[in-house]
Amino acid sequence: MITRITIVSGKDESPIPKVTPEQLFQAHPLWARDIERFGPWNSEEDECRTYSTWLSGARAGRPIAICGSCLSSLDVAWRLNSLEDLPEWGSVLAVEQNTGRGQVRREWISPPGNIYGAIKWPGLATGAPGEFRPVWARILPLIVGYLACRALKDIGVETQLKWPNDLLKDGKKIGGILIEERESTILVGIGLNTASAPEREQLRPDHAVSAACINTEEMQLGPLETWIHFVDYFKSQFDSIISMQEPEEFLKILADQLVWFGEEVKIVDGPKDVSVGRICGLSADGGLIIEKDGVQHTVYSGSVMPL
């Protein structure tokens, strides 16, 4: 079981990628700083495991598995979960992804220096078979987006949520959220452009806003240090949201975090009868309320774009 900040490296035919602390150090200057800060890294072998480990000398009690270049941090998290090695709030942080997944499982460009993480989220009530899922479970992407914006604000980065799962800074995408569920297990994938961002020509025309990165000359956030802050913030704030508020109350608060709230936008690949309209808020189940010609419509799919 992963109980501390740990570098994991697959053995033999393990799908977990092979990596060493030295390779992480060389991957990017920000990784070099993080590896140095959280060292020394102490090798620990267990013949029963299909991967080798290096434990952080910082002895921070956070269950974070750091892995090398992989298809997706979500894939590594699912693998560790299948081995019963990923506890609740345990997470995976990849140095690089070869086939990162974005909205509708679109590929997202993922070079070293950015954040590619996956968290094992606490289980939520899902309802009996055939019943509608409880509201908190249905709006989980919005909850995670809200918490991500608040976590970034906590370290001095002002962001807004582009419904349903993109993070924007000054109107440009700096991150995204993807949630995967298998039976009763929920994994939350989060990507953040800390060090670099895709060029405009690498994005889908008319479907994606321009991308940007968080770091500036004055602020250089490392992947590991920032990921630790994110996981700690999520863990400390999530329970208070679902235990102290009604979903409708939370959604009203969240509406103020939406980019282009009250403005005219276009909906790409959404309902045929709602291609343009004004964002009015969120419905009780997390849908985006769009007003068109004096009539309000609730949108549940599509890409929101500025006019």
Disulfide bonds with the S-S distance in Angstrom:
none
